[in-house]
Amino acid sequence: MTNCIVTARFIEIIQHLQQRKNFTSLRQFAKSIDFHPQCLNDILKGKRKVTVDVIRKMVETHKLNAEFMFTGQKPMFIKEGNNTNSTPIVSVVVDSQNNEKIVHIPVKAQAGYTDQLHDPVFFQDLHTYSFPGYDLNHGSFRSFDIEGESMEPTLHHGDMVICRLLDPSLIKKQLVDNFVYVIVTADSIIVKRTINKLEEGFIECHSDNNFYDPIILEAKEIKEIWEVKTKVSPFMQSKKSLRSGIHDQIDIMKETINEQSGSIKTLNTTIEKLLKIQRA
């Protein structure tokens, strides 16, 4: 269903480009994105679904806004006035129905993530999965492991956050003060609560743990920003459950001690009888 919507948006984009007279024929358009004309014709007739590779080519050659393709959020195209050179094409992994999957970035893979943002092989080797819920099936998503205590008590070491990509061309509007984001720079991945100062060329990154000082990141340092949408935490037994378990163990010990006490009394009685017999 999701891919049908994406394909419908793809057709809408082609119709829009035709109206703007960006190409003289569908064959010319297919050639511009290195795609077979017959395959393009099949997509337009509803016989074939659009692929991620085709969308990637559209982004590269026609300044398509990938956010529009996957979520319907406009604008349809990245404006020429925006810094398109800083707008990366996000590597994605899809299933057999061409539906995008969530890519999990464990702690051990985070060190190499920033160097391999656009390497499909790197992402194919990572664990991918789907998560129920409408909000987690529309857009590009990553999940990241939390390491350290800088975001306690909101996030703890060992938690996992599922995040949605912010459109780089719309970050100034989409970045909300005091929301929690995963921020990817050239040499690190951090999870912080942010203050949007992009009009001044930077963002403030704050930890929920007051022991840690704020971090200032210049806009040019930022490669990706992912909004935290869901947290997955290891299940911890409640104090009540632990207390119940301890009480059960104490009760068992009491029963065992009582049984052993009874056995000792019986043994003492038997010994006393034997001693009386020997003395007689």
C-alpha positions, 0 to 999 in steps of 0.5 A: 500500500505504501509503495502504491502511494509513492508510485502515485506521487512519482506519476504526479511529479512526472505530470508536473514536469510535463506541464513545466515542459522540462522534457519533450518526451517520456523517452527523453525523461527516461534517458535523463534518469538512466531508466528504460522507457518501457519500464517508465511506461509500465509505471505510468500504466500501473503495471510496475512500482517505482523503485528507490533507485529511480527516486534517487536518480530523480533527486540527483537530476531533477532536484526532487524533494525525497521527503515529498515522495515518501511522506507527501510533505511539500515542497515537491522540489528542492528550490534552487536557492537552497543549498542543494550541495548539502542535501544528502541522498539517504541510503535506504534498504527495502524489502521484496515489495520495495517498502523501506525498512528501518535500519538499525545502527548499533553502537559498534557500527556508529563509528563507521556510519558517518564515513559510509552514509552513502554506501549501500553495501554498508547498510545492506550489512546492518540489521533491518526491520519493520515496526507497527504503526502508521507514524513509523511507516511513512518516511525514512527511519533509523534506530540507534542504540543509546550509550552513556548517561548524558540523557538520563532520566529521559534515555538510559544506557542500553535504550534504543530510539527509532528516529525519522529523518528531517528533510535537510532543505527544511531543517530550519522549520522542522527543528523544534526547540527542546525536542530530542534528536540524533545528530550526525556530524562528520566525526560523531553521532550524538543524542541531544535536546536542541535549541534551533539557532540555524538562522544564526548558523548553529544549533545548541545541543543540551543533555538532560543530565545537568552534569554535562555542558551544552554543545554548540554545533555549526550548521556546516558540521551537520550531516543528518538530523533524526527526530526521535519518535519512539523509545525501546527500553529493556524491561526491568522488573518492578520493585514490587515484583522483586519484593514478591520474589524475595518474600517467596524465597524467605517463605521457602527458607522458613519452611525448610528451617521448620522441617529441619528443626522438627527432624533435629528434635526427633533425632534428639529424642531418639538419642536420649532414649538410646542413652537411657537404654545404655545406662539401664 
